[in-house]
């Protein structure tokens, strides 16, 4: 039994363009073609795609995924064991990193010294003080909070507007890149993730790659962050998180 590229994209929740890209780079070449020349995928192709998506979720660059899957000395069962071990390690690491989130949560615009009219002008429907009490209670003793509060205390309306414009521009470019079908571990996506990290580092607090990865996980785990990113494009929070992880892996 074989499947069209559209059917496979639906099964795997990826775009048709992503599958075309995988074919072009030799990562996942369909086993057959229809009489009209259209791609047709069999069950073996679906198994390989599942392995690709496993490794991609773990942050592996596509060239490393290809090398792992095409290794003649590794059988499919070994791939599953390896992925299980990697996932277990990631779960353990994320558990440890949960304790570091208190150093990583974005300061939610604490200490915004603006009038109500200026806040509405700069932030629109978003109230920058909405989570101030929660943030102070949970992270008020952290270095990141103190550094962010110190920096932002002197920000003017123009400063906040500039930061919001920069953030929205990064989000828009992430959304446009996602719309092209580019993978989250593509060079373009990782470069945007690095730009995002430097924006935080230059605007709020020192943002290491580890801290940035914590933030990426927060964008997915906290529905308030998710809503902010998904407002630009559905699923963007996950895409940004994956790009951040891939960028951290690239740096490492």
C-alpha positions in Angstrom: 0.0 0.0 0.0 1.3 3.4 -0.9 0.4 7.0 0.2 0.5 10.4 -1.5 2.7 13.2 -0.2 -0.5 15.0 1.0 -1.6 11.9 3.0 1.8 11.5 4.6 1.9 15.2 5.5 -1.4 14.7 7.2 -0.4 11.6 9.1 2.9 13.2 10.4 1.6 16.7 10.9 4.3 18.2 8.7 4.0 20.3 5.5 4.1 19.0 2.0 7.0 21.4 1.5 8.9 19.7 4.3 8.5 16.3 2.6 9.7 17.8 -0.7 12.7 19.2 1.1 13.5 15.9 2.7 13.4 14.3 -0.7 15.6 16.9 -2.3 18.3 16.5 0.3 18.1 12.7 0.2 16.8 12.3 3.8 13.5 10.7 2.8 13.1 9.7 -0.8 9.7 8.1 -1.6 9.9 4.5 -2.7 7.7 4.9 -5.7 6.1 7.3 -8.2 2.6 7.3 -9.6 2.1 7.0 -13.4 1.9 10.8 -13.4 5.3 11.1 -11.6 3.9 12.0 -8.2 5.6 10.8 -5.0 4.3 7.6 -3.4 5.3 6.5 0.1 5.2 3.0 1.5 5.1 1.8 5.1 8.9 1.6 5.2 9.0 5.3 4.2 6.6 6.1 7.0 8.8 4.2 9.5 11.8 6.3 8.4 9.8 9.5 8.6 8.9 8.6 12.2 12.6 8.1 13.0 13.4 11.5 11.4 10.8 13.3 13.4 12.0 11.6 16.6 15.5 12.9 16.1 14.3 16.3 15.0 12.2 16.6 18.2 15.5 15.9 20.1 17.1 18.8 18.3 19.4 16.9 15.9 20.4 18.8 12.7 19.1 17.1 9.5 22.6 16.1 8.3 23.2 14.2 11.6 19.8 12.5 11.3 20.7 11.3 7.9 24.1 10.0 9.1 22.4 8.1 12.0 19.7 6.6 9.9 22.0 5.5 7.1 24.6 3.9 9.4 24.7 0.3 8.1 25.8 -1.0 11.6 22.6 0.2 13.3 19.4 -1.7 13.1 15.9 -0.3 13.6 15.6 -1.7 17.1 18.8 -0.1 18.0 17.5 3.3 16.8 14.5 2.9 19.2 16.8 2.1 22.1 19.0 5.0 21.3 16.0 7.4 21.0 14.5 6.1 24.3 17.8 6.8 26.0 18.0 10.2 24.5 14.4 11.0 25.5 15.1 9.8 29.0 18.2 11.9 29.3 16.2 14.9 28.0 13.4 14.4 30.5 16.0 14.2 33.3 17.7 17.3 32.0 14.4 19.2 31.7 13.6 18.2 35.3 16.9 19.7 36.4 16.3 22.8 34.3 12.9 23.3 35.9 14.7 24.6 38.9 16.5 27.1 36.7 13.3 28.5 35.2 13.1 30.9 38.1 16.3 32.4 36.6 14.8 32.3 33.1 11.2 33.5 33.0 10.9 36.8 31.2 10.3 39.6 33.6 6.8 40.4 32.2 7.6 44.0 31.9 8.0 44.5 35.6 8.7 48.1 36.9 7.1 49.7 33.8 7.1 53.4 34.7 4.4 54.5 32.3 1.1 56.2 32.7 -2.0 54.1 31.9 -2.4 56.0 28.6 1.2 55.3 27.7 0.9 51.6 28.6 -2.1 51.2 26.4 -0.3 53.0 23.6 2.8 50.8 23.8 1.4 47.4 24.8 -2.1 47.5 23.3 -4.4 44.9 24.9 -1.5 43.4 26.9 -1.3 44.6 30.5 2.4 44.7 31.4 1.5 44.6 35.1 -0.9 41.7 34.9 1.5 39.1 36.2 3.8 41.4 38.2 2.8 40.0 41.6 3.2 36.4 40.4 6.6 37.1 38.9 7.8 38.9 41.9 6.6 36.1 44.3 8.2 33.3 42.2 11.4 34.9 40.9 11.9 38.1 42.9 15.0 36.7 44.5 16.8 35.6 41.3 19.6 37.5 39.7 17.7 37.6 36.4 14.7 39.3 38.0 17.0 41.8 39.8 19.0 42.6 36.6 15.8 43.0 34.5 14.2 45.2 37.1 17.3 47.4 37.3 17.5 47.8 33.5 13.8 48.3 32.9 13.3 50.8 35.7 14.7 53.6 33.6 13.0 52.6 30.3 10.9 55.3 28.7 7.8 54.9 26.6 10.1 55.1 23.5 12.3 52.4 24.9 9.4 50.0 25.5 7.9 50.8 22.1 11.3 50.0 20.5 11.6 46.7 22.4 8.0 45.7 21.5 8.6 46.5 17.8 11.8 44.4 17.8 10.0 41.5 19.5 7.1 41.7 17.1 9.5 41.9 14.1 11.3 38.7 15.2 8.0 36.9 15.7 6.7 38.0 12.3 9.9 36.7 10.6 9.6 33.4 12.5 6.0 33.1 11.3 7.0 33.9 7.7 9.8 31.3 7.9 7.4 28.7 9.3 4.9 29.4 6.5 7.6 28.5 3.9 7.8 25.0 5.4 11.3 25.5 6.7 12.4 23.2 9.5 12.9 24.5 13.0 16.5 23.3 12.8 17.3 25.1 9.5 20.0 27.7 9.5 17.5 30.5 9.0 15.4 29.4 12.0 18.5 28.9 14.2 19.8 32.4 13.1 16.4 33.9 14.2 16.6 32.1 17.5 20.0 33.5 18.1 18.7 37.0 17.3 15.9 36.4 19.8 18.4 35.4 22.5 20.5 38.5 21.9 17.4 40.6 22.0 16.7 39.3 25.5 20.3 39.5 26.5 20.5 43.1 25.4 17.2 44.2 26.8 16.5 42.4 30.0 19.1 40.2 31.5 22.1 38.0 30.6 20.6 35.1 28.6 22.8 32.1 28.2 22.0 29.3 25.8 20.8 27.2 28.7 18.6 29.9 30.0 17.3 30.5 26.5 16.4 26.8 26.2 14.5 27.1 29.5 12.6 30.1 28.1 11.8 28.1 24.9 10.3 25.3 27.0 8.3 27.9 28.9 6.8 29.3 25.7 5.2 25.9 25.2 4.4 24.9 28.8 2.8 28.2 29.8 -0.3 28.9 27.8 0.1 32.6 28.3 3.4 32.6 26.5 2.0 30.1 23.9 -0.9 32.5 23.1 1.5 35.4 22.6 3.5 33.5 19.9 0.6 31.6 18.4 -1.2 34.9 17.8 1.4 35.4 15.0 0.8 31.9 13.5 -0.7 28.8 15.1 2.0 26.5 16.3 4.6 29.2 16.3 5.5 28.7 20.0 6.6 25.1 19.4 8.5 26.2 16.3 10.3 28.9 18.2 11.1 26.5 21.0 12.5 23.9 18.6 14.6 26.6 16.9 16.0 27.7 20.2 16.9 24.1 21.1 18.5 23.6 17.7 20.5 26.8 18.1 21.7 25.8 21.5 22.8 22.4 20.1 24.6 24.2 17.2 26.4 26.4 19.6 27.4 23.4 21.8 
